[in-house]
Amino acid sequence: MDNQAAHFFYIVVVSAALLLTVGFYSLLRTRNLIRALIGMEILTKAVTLLIIGAGHAAGRMALAQALAITLIIVEVVVIVVAVSIVVRIHEHTESLDPEDLRSLRG
């Protein structure tokens, strides 16, 4: 790996680490389900960035792009289902606080 590729990979890893930190922080510190979903989105964007960076460093961009597209598709499906669940929770409890879910009994 030449100097320019190593510098690019370093930037990608640092950026992904920052995104992972922000994503985990927003997941752990929020009391709002929508903010938790946004934190989950940030985490998956960091993973996507790492996949693309690793593919570029390894010289396998086609594989990295295929994996990234697959990850994006799965991410969209998961987020759509999660948002629909959050909307139904909000309609039922009129709150987005996860603590209010303790009152639900099945």
Jmol script that loads the backbone (N, CA, C; Angstrom):
load data "model"
ATOM      1  N   MET A   1       0.855  -1.155   0.000  1.00  0.00           N
ATOM      2  CA  MET A   1       0.000   0.000   0.000  1.00  0.00           C
ATOM      3  C   MET A   1       0.913   1.232   0.000  1.00  0.00           C
ATOM      4  N   ASP A   2       0.679   2.109  -0.956  1.00  0.00           N
ATOM      5  CA  ASP A   2       1.518   3.303  -1.046  1.00  0.00           C
ATOM      6  C   ASP A   2       1.087   4.349  -0.011  1.00  0.00           C
ATOM      7  N   ASN A   3       1.832   5.426   0.054  1.00  0.00           N
ATOM      8  CA  ASN A   3       1.615   6.443   1.085  1.00  0.00           C
ATOM      9  C   ASN A   3       0.249   7.114   0.964  1.00  0.00           C
ATOM     10  N   GLN A   4      -0.179   7.375  -0.267  1.00  0.00           N
ATOM     11  CA  GLN A   4      -1.474   8.039  -0.466  1.00  0.00           C
ATOM     12  C   GLN A   4      -2.630   7.123  -0.044  1.00  0.00           C
ATOM     13  N   ALA A   5      -2.543   5.842  -0.367  1.00  0.00           N
ATOM     14  CA  ALA A   5      -3.596   4.896   0.019  1.00  0.00           C
ATOM     15  C   ALA A   5      -3.632   4.713   1.535  1.00  0.00           C
ATOM     16  N   ALA A   6      -2.455   4.700   2.165  1.00  0.00           N
ATOM     17  CA  ALA A   6      -2.405   4.570   3.620  1.00  0.00           C
ATOM     18  C   ALA A   6      -3.017   5.799   4.292  1.00  0.00           C
ATOM     19  N   HIS A   7      -2.747   6.969   3.738  1.00  0.00           N
ATOM     20  CA  HIS A   7      -3.322   8.200   4.284  1.00  0.00           C
ATOM     21  C   HIS A   7      -4.845   8.194   4.134  1.00  0.00           C
ATOM     22  N   PHE A   8      -5.333   7.747   2.980  1.00  0.00           N
ATOM     23  CA  PHE A   8      -6.776   7.657   2.751  1.00  0.00           C
ATOM     24  C   PHE A   8      -7.420   6.688   3.737  1.00  0.00           C
ATOM     25  N   PHE A   9      -6.790   5.529   3.930  1.00  0.00           N
ATOM     26  CA  PHE A   9      -7.341   4.535   4.850  1.00  0.00           C
ATOM     27  C   PHE A   9      -7.342   5.065   6.282  1.00  0.00           C
ATOM     28  N   TYR A  10      -6.308   5.802   6.670  1.00  0.00           N
ATOM     29  CA  TYR A  10      -6.258   6.405   7.996  1.00  0.00           C
ATOM     30  C   TYR A  10      -7.420   7.385   8.189  1.00  0.00           C
ATOM     31  N   ILE A  11      -7.692   8.202   7.197  1.00  0.00           N
ATOM     32  CA  ILE A  11      -8.800   9.159   7.273  1.00  0.00           C
ATOM     33  C   ILE A  11     -10.137   8.426   7.393  1.00  0.00           C
ATOM     34  N   VAL A  12     -10.295   7.352   6.640  1.00  0.00           N
ATOM     35  CA  VAL A  12     -11.540   6.574   6.686  1.00  0.00           C
ATOM     36  C   VAL A  12     -11.728   5.954   8.070  1.00  0.00           C
ATOM     37  N   VAL A  13     -10.661   5.393   8.620  1.00  0.00           N
ATOM     38  CA  VAL A  13     -10.767   4.743   9.937  1.00  0.00           C
ATOM     39  C   VAL A  13     -11.080   5.767  11.031  1.00  0.00           C
ATOM     40  N   VAL A  14     -10.434   6.915  10.985  1.00  0.00           N
ATOM     41  CA  VAL A  14     -10.704   7.952  11.990  1.00  0.00           C
ATOM     42  C   VAL A  14     -12.137   8.465  11.857  1.00  0.00           C
ATOM     43  N   SER A  15     -12.585   8.683  10.634  1.00  0.00           N
ATOM     44  CA  SER A  15     -13.961   9.149  10.414  1.00  0.00           C
ATOM     45  C   SER A  15     -14.968   8.112  10.899  1.00  0.00           C
ATOM     46  N   ALA A  16     -14.721   6.847  10.602  1.00  0.00           N
ATOM     47  CA  ALA A  16     -15.630   5.794  11.046  1.00  0.00           C
ATOM     48  C   ALA A  16     -15.630   5.680  12.567  1.00  0.00           C
ATOM     49  N   ALA A  17     -14.466   5.852  13.190  1.00  0.00           N
ATOM     50  CA  ALA A  17     -14.402   5.799  14.652  1.00  0.00           C
ATOM     51  C   ALA A  17     -15.217   6.936  15.269  1.00  0.00           C
ATOM     52  N   LEU A  18     -15.139   8.120  14.674  1.00  0.00           N
ATOM     53  CA  LEU A  18     -15.947   9.239  15.164  1.00  0.00           C
ATOM     54  C   LEU A  18     -17.438   8.957  14.998  1.00  0.00           C
ATOM     55  N   LEU A  19     -17.813   8.415  13.844  1.00  0.00           N
ATOM     56  CA  LEU A  19     -19.220   8.079  13.621  1.00  0.00           C
ATOM     57  C   LEU A  19     -19.694   7.008  14.597  1.00  0.00           C
ATOM     58  N   LEU A  20     -18.851   5.998  14.845  1.00  0.00           N
ATOM     59  CA  LEU A  20     -19.216   4.954  15.800  1.00  0.00           C
ATOM     60  C   LEU A  20     -19.397   5.533  17.201  1.00  0.00           C
ATOM     61  N   THR A  21     -18.532   6.454  17.578  1.00  0.00           N
ATOM     62  CA  THR A  21     -18.639   7.085  18.890  1.00  0.00           C
ATOM     63  C   THR A  21     -19.940   7.873  19.017  1.00  0.00           C
ATOM     64  N   VAL A  22     -20.245   8.661  18.003  1.00  0.00           N
ATOM     65  CA  VAL A  22     -21.483   9.444  18.023  1.00  0.00           C
ATOM     66  C   VAL A  22     -22.701   8.527  18.032  1.00  0.00           C
ATOM     67  N   GLY A  23     -22.668   7.470  17.242  1.00  0.00           N
ATOM     68  CA  GLY A  23     -23.790   6.540  17.181  1.00  0.00           C
ATOM     69  C   GLY A  23     -24.024   5.823  18.493  1.00  0.00           C
ATOM     70  N   PHE A  24     -22.952   5.303  19.097  1.00  0.00           N
ATOM     71  CA  PHE A  24     -23.110   4.631  20.384  1.00  0.00           C
ATOM     72  C   PHE A  24     -23.555   5.599  21.465  1.00  0.00           C
ATOM     73  N   TYR A  25     -23.028   6.813  21.455  1.00  0.00           N
ATOM     74  CA  TYR A  25     -23.429   7.803  22.445  1.00  0.00           C
ATOM     75  C   TYR A  25     -24.920   8.117  22.327  1.00  0.00           C
ATOM     76  N   SER A  26     -25.378   8.299  21.085  1.00  0.00           N
ATOM     77  CA  SER A  26     -26.791   8.633  20.905  1.00  0.00           C
ATOM     78  C   SER A  26     -27.697   7.451  21.266  1.00  0.00           C
ATOM     79  N   LEU A  27     -27.229   6.233  21.069  1.00  0.00           N
ATOM     80  CA  LEU A  27     -28.030   5.075  21.473  1.00  0.00           C
ATOM     81  C   LEU A  27     -28.093   4.931  22.994  1.00  0.00           C
ATOM     82  N   LEU A  28     -26.981   5.185  23.651  1.00  0.00           N
ATOM     83  CA  LEU A  28     -26.931   4.945  25.090  1.00  0.00           C
ATOM     84  C   LEU A  28     -27.521   6.078  25.923  1.00  0.00           C
ATOM     85  N   ARG A  29     -27.484   7.292  25.435  1.00  0.00           N
ATOM     86  CA  ARG A  29     -27.869   8.439  26.246  1.00  0.00           C
ATOM     87  C   ARG A  29     -29.257   9.005  25.938  1.00  0.00           C
ATOM     88  N   THR A  30     -29.941   8.507  24.951  1.00  0.00           N
ATOM     89  CA  THR A  30     -31.210   9.120  24.571  1.00  0.00           C
ATOM     90  C   THR A  30     -32.383   8.501  25.322  1.00  0.00           C
ATOM     91  N   ARG A  31     -33.409   9.284  25.491  1.00  0.00           N
ATOM     92  CA  ARG A  31     -34.662   8.829  26.066  1.00  0.00           C
ATOM     93  C   ARG A  31     -35.777   8.970  25.036  1.00  0.00           C
ATOM     94  N   ASN A  32     -35.418   8.905  23.758  1.00  0.00           N
ATOM     95  CA  ASN A  32     -36.367   9.093  22.671  1.00  0.00           C
ATOM     96  C   ASN A  32     -36.117   7.996  21.638  1.00  0.00           C
ATOM     97  N   LEU A  33     -37.162   7.316  21.232  1.00  0.00           N
ATOM     98  CA  LEU A  33     -36.999   6.208  20.295  1.00  0.00           C
ATOM     99  C   LEU A  33     -36.547   6.665  18.909  1.00  0.00           C
ATOM    100  N   ILE A  34     -36.996   7.833  18.471  1.00  0.00           N
ATOM    101  CA  ILE A  34     -36.576   8.348  17.156  1.00  0.00           C
ATOM    102  C   ILE A  34     -35.084   8.660  17.170  1.00  0.00           C
ATOM    103  N   ARG A  35     -34.606   9.262  18.249  1.00  0.00           N
ATOM    104  CA  ARG A  35     -33.169   9.540  18.352  1.00  0.00           C
ATOM    105  C   ARG A  35     -32.360   8.251  18.397  1.00  0.00           C
ATOM    106  N   ALA A  36     -32.908   7.215  18.997  1.00  0.00           N
ATOM    107  CA  ALA A  36     -32.226   5.917  19.016  1.00  0.00           C
ATOM    108  C   ALA A  36     -32.115   5.352  17.602  1.00  0.00           C
ATOM    109  N   LEU A  37     -33.163   5.525  16.806  1.00  0.00           N
ATOM    110  CA  LEU A  37     -33.095   5.071  15.411  1.00  0.00           C
ATOM    111  C   LEU A  37     -32.078   5.872  14.613  1.00  0.00           C
ATOM    112  N   ILE A  38     -31.988   7.155  14.888  1.00  0.00           N
ATOM    113  CA  ILE A  38     -30.980   7.978  14.211  1.00  0.00           C
ATOM    114  C   ILE A  38     -29.576   7.514  14.609  1.00  0.00           C
ATOM    115  N   GLY A  39     -29.391   7.187  15.879  1.00  0.00           N
ATOM    116  CA  GLY A  39     -28.108   6.652  16.320  1.00  0.00           C
ATOM    117  C   GLY A  39     -27.770   5.340  15.635  1.00  0.00           C
ATOM    118  N   MET A  40     -28.784   4.504  15.429  1.00  0.00           N
ATOM    119  CA  MET A  40     -28.569   3.246  14.714  1.00  0.00           C
ATOM    120  C   MET A  40     -28.176   3.508  13.262  1.00  0.00           C
ATOM    121  N   GLU A  41     -28.785   4.497  12.651  1.00  0.00           N
ATOM    122  CA  GLU A  41     -28.418   4.884  11.286  1.00  0.00           C
ATOM    123  C   GLU A  41     -26.962   5.341  11.216  1.00  0.00           C
ATOM    124  N   ILE A  42     -26.549   6.142  12.187  1.00  0.00           N
ATOM    125  CA  ILE A  42     -25.170   6.629  12.203  1.00  0.00           C
ATOM    126  C   ILE A  42     -24.197   5.453  12.347  1.00  0.00           C
ATOM    127  N   LEU A  43     -24.541   4.473  13.182  1.00  0.00           N
ATOM    128  CA  LEU A  43     -23.688   3.304  13.327  1.00  0.00           C
ATOM    129  C   LEU A  43     -23.552   2.526  12.023  1.00  0.00           C
ATOM    130  N   THR A  44     -24.656   2.341  11.316  1.00  0.00           N
ATOM    131  CA  THR A  44     -24.567   1.584  10.063  1.00  0.00           C
ATOM    132  C   THR A  44     -23.831   2.375   8.984  1.00  0.00           C
ATOM    133  N   LYS A  45     -23.906   3.696   9.024  1.00  0.00           N
ATOM    134  CA  LYS A  45     -23.128   4.498   8.076  1.00  0.00           C
ATOM    135  C   LYS A  45     -21.638   4.355   8.342  1.00  0.00           C
ATOM    136  N   ALA A  46     -21.259   4.242   9.621  1.00  0.00           N
ATOM    137  CA  ALA A  46     -19.856   4.028   9.959  1.00  0.00           C
ATOM    138  C   ALA A  46     -19.372   2.674   9.440  1.00  0.00           C
ATOM    139  N   VAL A  47     -20.196   1.653   9.577  1.00  0.00           N
ATOM    140  CA  VAL A  47     -19.826   0.331   9.072  1.00  0.00           C
ATOM    141  C   VAL A  47     -19.710   0.356   7.553  1.00  0.00           C
ATOM    142  N   THR A  48     -20.622   1.038   6.892  1.00  0.00           N
ATOM    143  CA  THR A  48     -20.549   1.171   5.435  1.00  0.00           C
ATOM    144  C   THR A  48     -19.267   1.870   5.014  1.00  0.00           C
ATOM    145  N   LEU A  49     -18.906   2.917   5.718  1.00  0.00           N
ATOM    146  CA  LEU A  49     -17.670   3.630   5.421  1.00  0.00           C
ATOM    147  C   LEU A  49     -16.453   2.728   5.611  1.00  0.00           C
ATOM    148  N   LEU A  50     -16.442   1.925   6.658  1.00  0.00           N
ATOM    149  CA  LEU A  50     -15.343   0.995   6.874  1.00  0.00           C
ATOM    150  C   LEU A  50     -15.260  -0.069   5.779  1.00  0.00           C
ATOM    151  N   ILE A  51     -16.395  -0.546   5.329  1.00  0.00           N
ATOM    152  CA  ILE A  51     -16.395  -1.548   4.251  1.00  0.00           C
ATOM    153  C   ILE A  51     -15.805  -0.955   2.983  1.00  0.00           C
ATOM    154  N   ILE A  52     -16.214   0.244   2.631  1.00  0.00           N
ATOM    155  CA  ILE A  52     -15.683   0.888   1.424  1.00  0.00           C
ATOM    156  C   ILE A  52     -14.191   1.176   1.582  1.00  0.00           C
ATOM    157  N   GLY A  53     -13.777   1.650   2.755  1.00  0.00           N
ATOM    158  CA  GLY A  53     -12.362   1.920   2.989  1.00  0.00           C
ATOM    159  C   GLY A  53     -11.510   0.666   2.930  1.00  0.00           C
ATOM    160  N   ALA A  54     -12.000  -0.423   3.513  1.00  0.00           N
ATOM    161  CA  ALA A  54     -11.253  -1.687   3.467  1.00  0.00           C
ATOM    162  C   ALA A  54     -11.185  -2.233   2.051  1.00  0.00           C
ATOM    163  N   GLY A  55     -12.253  -2.084   1.293  1.00  0.00           N
ATOM    164  CA  GLY A  55     -12.232  -2.531  -0.104  1.00  0.00           C
ATOM    165  C   GLY A  55     -11.255  -1.731  -0.939  1.00  0.00           C
ATOM    166  N   HIS A  56     -11.175  -0.439  -0.671  1.00  0.00           N
ATOM    167  CA  HIS A  56     -10.224   0.411  -1.400  1.00  0.00           C
ATOM    168  C   HIS A  56      -8.788   0.040  -1.034  1.00  0.00           C
ATOM    169  N   ALA A  57      -8.544  -0.201   0.257  1.00  0.00           N
ATOM    170  CA  ALA A  57      -7.192  -0.549   0.697  1.00  0.00           C
ATOM    171  C   ALA A  57      -6.758  -1.912   0.170  1.00  0.00           C
ATOM    172  N   ALA A  58      -7.700  -2.841   0.056  1.00  0.00           N
ATOM    173  CA  ALA A  58      -7.376  -4.179  -0.419  1.00  0.00           C
ATOM    174  C   ALA A  58      -7.402  -4.280  -1.941  1.00  0.00           C
ATOM    175  N   GLY A  59      -7.873  -3.233  -2.604  1.00  0.00           N
ATOM    176  CA  GLY A  59      -7.966  -3.275  -4.062  1.00  0.00           C
ATOM    177  C   GLY A  59      -9.138  -4.090  -4.570  1.00  0.00           C
ATOM    178  N   ARG A  60     -10.143  -4.291  -3.743  1.00  0.00           N
ATOM    179  CA  ARG A  60     -11.328  -5.075  -4.111  1.00  0.00           C
ATOM    180  C   ARG A  60     -12.568  -4.201  -4.019  1.00  0.00           C
ATOM    181  N   MET A  61     -12.581  -3.136  -4.814  1.00  0.00           N
ATOM    182  CA  MET A  61     -13.678  -2.171  -4.738  1.00  0.00           C
ATOM    183  C   MET A  61     -15.008  -2.766  -5.183  1.00  0.00           C
ATOM    184  N   ALA A  62     -14.998  -3.676  -6.134  1.00  0.00           N
ATOM    185  CA  ALA A  62     -16.258  -4.264  -6.604  1.00  0.00           C
ATOM    186  C   ALA A  62     -16.940  -5.039  -5.476  1.00  0.00           C
ATOM    187  N   LEU A  63     -16.159  -5.818  -4.742  1.00  0.00           N
ATOM    188  CA  LEU A  63     -16.716  -6.564  -3.622  1.00  0.00           C
ATOM    189  C   LEU A  63     -17.197  -5.617  -2.527  1.00  0.00           C
ATOM    190  N   ALA A  64     -16.410  -4.592  -2.238  1.00  0.00           N
ATOM    191  CA  ALA A  64     -16.793  -3.631  -1.200  1.00  0.00           C
ATOM    192  C   ALA A  64     -18.067  -2.894  -1.577  1.00  0.00           C
ATOM    193  N   GLN A  65     -18.203  -2.521  -2.829  1.00  0.00           N
ATOM    194  CA  GLN A  65     -19.417  -1.836  -3.267  1.00  0.00           C
ATOM    195  C   GLN A  65     -20.631  -2.753  -3.180  1.00  0.00           C
ATOM    196  N   ALA A  66     -20.459  -4.014  -3.542  1.00  0.00           N
ATOM    197  CA  ALA A  66     -21.570  -4.965  -3.450  1.00  0.00           C
ATOM    198  C   ALA A  66     -21.993  -5.164  -1.992  1.00  0.00           C
ATOM    199  N   LEU A  67     -21.016  -5.282  -1.101  1.00  0.00           N
ATOM    200  CA  LEU A  67     -21.340  -5.421   0.317  1.00  0.00           C
ATOM    201  C   LEU A  67     -22.001  -4.167   0.872  1.00  0.00           C
ATOM    202  N   ALA A  68     -21.520  -3.006   0.458  1.00  0.00           N
ATOM    203  CA  ALA A  68     -22.101  -1.748   0.943  1.00  0.00           C
ATOM    204  C   ALA A  68     -23.541  -1.594   0.469  1.00  0.00           C
ATOM    205  N   ILE A  69     -23.800  -1.925  -0.791  1.00  0.00           N
ATOM    206  CA  ILE A  69     -25.168  -1.824  -1.303  1.00  0.00           C
ATOM    207  C   ILE A  69     -26.088  -2.799  -0.579  1.00  0.00           C
ATOM    208  N   THR A  70     -25.600  -4.008  -0.317  1.00  0.00           N
ATOM    209  CA  THR A  70     -26.391  -4.977   0.432  1.00  0.00           C
ATOM    210  C   THR A  70     -26.684  -4.475   1.839  1.00  0.00           C
ATOM    211  N   LEU A  71     -25.686  -3.906   2.482  1.00  0.00           N
ATOM    212  CA  LEU A  71     -25.876  -3.348   3.816  1.00  0.00           C
ATOM    213  C   LEU A  71     -26.894  -2.211   3.811  1.00  0.00           C
ATOM    214  N   ILE A  72     -26.837  -1.354   2.808  1.00  0.00           N
ATOM    215  CA  ILE A  72     -27.782  -0.239   2.716  1.00  0.00           C
ATOM    216  C   ILE A  72     -29.207  -0.748   2.537  1.00  0.00           C
ATOM    217  N   ILE A  73     -29.383  -1.769   1.717  1.00  0.00           N
ATOM    218  CA  ILE A  73     -30.726  -2.325   1.501  1.00  0.00           C
ATOM    219  C   ILE A  73     -31.274  -2.935   2.782  1.00  0.00           C
ATOM    220  N   VAL A  74     -30.452  -3.710   3.475  1.00  0.00           N
ATOM    221  CA  VAL A  74     -30.894  -4.314   4.738  1.00  0.00           C
ATOM    222  C   VAL A  74     -31.189  -3.223   5.766  1.00  0.00           C
ATOM    223  N   GLU A  75     -30.349  -2.200   5.791  1.00  0.00           N
ATOM    224  CA  GLU A  75     -30.535  -1.087   6.726  1.00  0.00           C
ATOM    225  C   GLU A  75     -31.865  -0.384   6.492  1.00  0.00           C
ATOM    226  N   VAL A  76     -32.208  -0.148   5.243  1.00  0.00           N
ATOM    227  CA  VAL A  76     -33.467   0.534   4.924  1.00  0.00           C
ATOM    228  C   VAL A  76     -34.656  -0.306   5.378  1.00  0.00           C
ATOM    229  N   VAL A  77     -34.600  -1.604   5.150  1.00  0.00           N
ATOM    230  CA  VAL A  77     -35.701  -2.470   5.564  1.00  0.00           C
ATOM    231  C   VAL A  77     -35.850  -2.458   7.087  1.00  0.00           C
ATOM    232  N   VAL A  78     -34.740  -2.559   7.792  1.00  0.00           N
ATOM    233  CA  VAL A  78     -34.788  -2.561   9.258  1.00  0.00           C
ATOM    234  C   VAL A  78     -35.330  -1.236   9.782  1.00  0.00           C
ATOM    235  N   ILE A  79     -34.891  -0.130   9.214  1.00  0.00           N
ATOM    236  CA  ILE A  79     -35.342   1.180   9.680  1.00  0.00           C
ATOM    237  C   ILE A  79     -36.826   1.392   9.388  1.00  0.00           C
ATOM    238  N   VAL A  80     -37.291   0.939   8.239  1.00  0.00           N
ATOM    239  CA  VAL A  80     -38.717   1.087   7.915  1.00  0.00           C
ATOM    240  C   VAL A  80     -39.568   0.304   8.915  1.00  0.00           C
ATOM    241  N   VAL A  81     -39.173  -0.909   9.226  1.00  0.00           N
ATOM    242  CA  VAL A  81     -39.922  -1.701  10.200  1.00  0.00           C
ATOM    243  C   VAL A  81     -39.846  -1.052  11.579  1.00  0.00           C
ATOM    244  N   ALA A  82     -38.666  -0.577  11.968  1.00  0.00           N
ATOM    245  CA  ALA A  82     -38.506   0.056  13.278  1.00  0.00           C
ATOM    246  C   ALA A  82     -39.319   1.338  13.387  1.00  0.00           C
ATOM    247  N   VAL A  83     -39.339   2.138  12.335  1.00  0.00           N
ATOM    248  CA  VAL A  83     -40.129   3.381  12.365  1.00  0.00           C
ATOM    249  C   VAL A  83     -41.618   3.061  12.463  1.00  0.00           C
ATOM    250  N   SER A  84     -42.062   2.028  11.764  1.00  0.00           N
ATOM    251  CA  SER A  84     -43.479   1.676  11.861  1.00  0.00           C
ATOM    252  C   SER A  84     -43.826   1.206  13.278  1.00  0.00           C
ATOM    253  N   ILE A  85     -42.922   0.489  13.932  1.00  0.00           N
ATOM    254  CA  ILE A  85     -43.155   0.078  15.313  1.00  0.00           C
ATOM    255  C   ILE A  85     -43.182   1.290  16.233  1.00  0.00           C
ATOM    256  N   VAL A  86     -42.271   2.227  16.023  1.00  0.00           N
ATOM    257  CA  VAL A  86     -42.233   3.437  16.850  1.00  0.00           C
ATOM    258  C   VAL A  86     -43.504   4.262  16.658  1.00  0.00           C
ATOM    259  N   VAL A  87     -43.995   4.354  15.435  1.00  0.00           N
ATOM    260  CA  VAL A  87     -45.231   5.099  15.181  1.00  0.00           C
ATOM    261  C   VAL A  87     -46.401   4.446  15.915  1.00  0.00           C
ATOM    262  N   ARG A  88     -46.481   3.129  15.872  1.00  0.00           N
ATOM    263  CA  ARG A  88     -47.559   2.434  16.584  1.00  0.00           C
ATOM    264  C   ARG A  88     -47.428   2.606  18.098  1.00  0.00           C
ATOM    265  N   ILE A  89     -46.203   2.599  18.603  1.00  0.00           N
ATOM    266  CA  ILE A  89     -45.986   2.837  20.036  1.00  0.00           C
ATOM    267  C   ILE A  89     -46.449   4.242  20.406  1.00  0.00           C
ATOM    268  N   HIS A  90     -46.121   5.211  19.552  1.00  0.00           N
ATOM    269  CA  HIS A  90     -46.530   6.590  19.824  1.00  0.00           C
ATOM    270  C   HIS A  90     -48.051   6.730  19.791  1.00  0.00           C
ATOM    271  N   GLU A  91     -48.701   6.051  18.864  1.00  0.00           N
ATOM    272  CA  GLU A  91     -50.160   6.106  18.817  1.00  0.00           C
ATOM    273  C   GLU A  91     -50.778   5.486  20.071  1.00  0.00           C
ATOM    274  N   HIS A  92     -50.147   4.455  20.591  1.00  0.00           N
ATOM    275  CA  HIS A  92     -50.710   3.752  21.753  1.00  0.00           C
ATOM    276  C   HIS A  92     -50.392   4.453  23.071  1.00  0.00           C
ATOM    277  N   THR A  93     -49.181   4.931  23.234  1.00  0.00           N
ATOM    278  CA  THR A  93     -48.777   5.515  24.516  1.00  0.00           C
ATOM    279  C   THR A  93     -48.693   7.035  24.486  1.00  0.00           C
ATOM    280  N   GLU A  94     -48.748   7.652  23.307  1.00  0.00           N
ATOM    281  CA  GLU A  94     -48.598   9.094  23.118  1.00  0.00           C
ATOM    282  C   GLU A  94     -47.278   9.607  23.700  1.00  0.00           C
ATOM    283  N   SER A  95     -46.263   8.774  23.615  1.00  0.00           N
ATOM    284  CA  SER A  95     -44.939   9.128  24.104  1.00  0.00           C
ATOM    285  C   SER A  95     -43.904   8.347  23.304  1.00  0.00           C
ATOM    286  N   LEU A  96     -42.692   8.892  23.233  1.00  0.00           N
ATOM    287  CA  LEU A  96     -41.586   8.196  22.581  1.00  0.00           C
ATOM    288  C   LEU A  96     -40.525   7.764  23.589  1.00  0.00           C
ATOM    289  N   ASP A  97     -40.862   7.839  24.872  1.00  0.00           N
ATOM    290  CA  ASP A  97     -39.935   7.439  25.918  1.00  0.00           C
ATOM    291  C   ASP A  97     -39.966   5.914  26.074  1.00  0.00           C
ATOM    292  N   PRO A  98     -38.817   5.259  26.029  1.00  0.00           N
ATOM    293  CA  PRO A  98     -38.811   3.795  26.175  1.00  0.00           C
ATOM    294  C   PRO A  98     -39.305   3.319  27.547  1.00  0.00           C
ATOM    295  N   GLU A  99     -39.210   4.162  28.552  1.00  0.00           N
ATOM    296  CA  GLU A  99     -39.701   3.779  29.878  1.00  0.00           C
ATOM    297  C   GLU A  99     -41.213   3.592  29.890  1.00  0.00           C
ATOM    298  N   ASP A 100     -41.919   4.268  28.990  1.00  0.00           N
ATOM    299  CA  ASP A 100     -43.371   4.122  28.929  1.00  0.00           C
ATOM    300  C   ASP A 100     -43.798   2.765  28.383  1.00  0.00           C
ATOM    301  N   LEU A 101     -42.865   2.016  27.810  1.00  0.00           N
ATOM    302  CA  LEU A 101     -43.195   0.711  27.264  1.00  0.00           C
ATOM    303  C   LEU A 101     -43.377  -0.330  28.374  1.00  0.00           C
ATOM    304  N   ARG A 102     -42.892  -0.017  29.577  1.00  0.00           N
ATOM    305  CA  ARG A 102     -43.043  -0.955  30.692  1.00  0.00           C
ATOM    306  C   ARG A 102     -44.511  -1.129  31.087  1.00  0.00           C
ATOM    307  N   SER A 103     -45.331  -0.119  30.770  1.00  0.00           N
ATOM    308  CA  SER A 103     -46.742  -0.195  31.146  1.00  0.00           C
ATOM    309  C   SER A 103     -47.528  -1.088  30.191  1.00  0.00           C
ATOM    310  N   LEU A 104     -46.963  -1.438  29.060  1.00  0.00           N
ATOM    311  CA  LEU A 104     -47.662  -2.311  28.114  1.00  0.00           C
ATOM    312  C   LEU A 104     -47.614  -3.757  28.591  1.00  0.00           C
ATOM    313  N   ARG A 105     -48.732  -4.366  28.610  1.00  0.00           N
ATOM    314  CA  ARG A 105     -48.809  -5.778  28.993  1.00  0.00           C
ATOM    315  C   ARG A 105     -49.492  -6.528  27.869  1.00  0.00           C
ATOM    316  N   GLY A 106     -48.948  -7.672  27.505  1.00  0.00           N
ATOM    317  CA  GLY A 106     -49.462  -8.432  26.364  1.00  0.00           C
ATOM    318  C   GLY A 106     -50.322  -9.517  26.714  1.00  0.00           C
TER     319      GLY A 106
END
end "model"
wireframe off; spacefill off
backbone 0.3
color backbone group
